C-alpha cells in the first residue's frame, strides 16, 4: 500500500502551508481533527489540567514515557489522565523530534499562525505558543 504518512512543510517562515486562517478547531469546523461529538481542548482546559499537578514516569501506560495529570497522579493514578511523551514533527523539516522525551499537545486557541499548547517533559509542564505548522499531538475531549 501507498505511504499515507504525509507531513506538509513550507520552507518560508512561519512554515504554514494552510492558507486559510482559522480561529479555532471547533466541532463545526472543516478542520476539526476529532470524531463527531469530540473537540480539541481549549488552552483554559489544558492550563487547568497542568495546574492539577502531575508526575513524570519513564514507563507509563503501554510502557510509554509521559506524565500523569490530576487526581492521584503520584500514587495509584485514580482520577488521573496519562499523556504520553509523543514528541513532535518539526515545522520546516517534518522530522520527528523528542519522542519519549517530551509531550506537546495542541489547544484549540488559534491566533494567526500561532496556537497555544501544553508542553511537558521530565522536569515539568507549562503552556507555550508555537506556530501552528508544527506537528503536535491532538488529544480530543467531549
C-alpha positions, 0 to 999 in steps of 0.5 A: 500500500501507498505511504499515507504518512504525509507531513506538509512543510513550507520552507518560508517562515512561519512554515504554514502551508494552510492558507486559510486562517482559522480561529479555532478547531471547533466541532463545526469546523472543516478542520476539526481533527476529532470524531463527531461529538469530540473537540480539541481542548481549549488552552483554559482546559489544558492550563487547568489540567497542568495546574492539577499537578502531575508526575513524570514516569519513564514507563507509563501506560503501554510502557510509554514515557509521559506524565500523569495529570490530576487526581492521584497522579503520584500514587495509584493514578485514580482520577488521573489522565496519562499523556504520553511523551509523543514528541513532535514533527518539526515545522520546516523539516517534518522530522520527528523530534523528542519522542519519549522525551517530551509531550506537546499537545495542541489547544484549540486557541488559534491566533494567526499562525500561532496556537497555544499548547501544553508542553511537558517533559521530565522536569515539568509542564507549562503552556507555550505558543508555537506556530501552528505548522508544527506537528503536535499531538491532538488529544480530543475531549467531549 
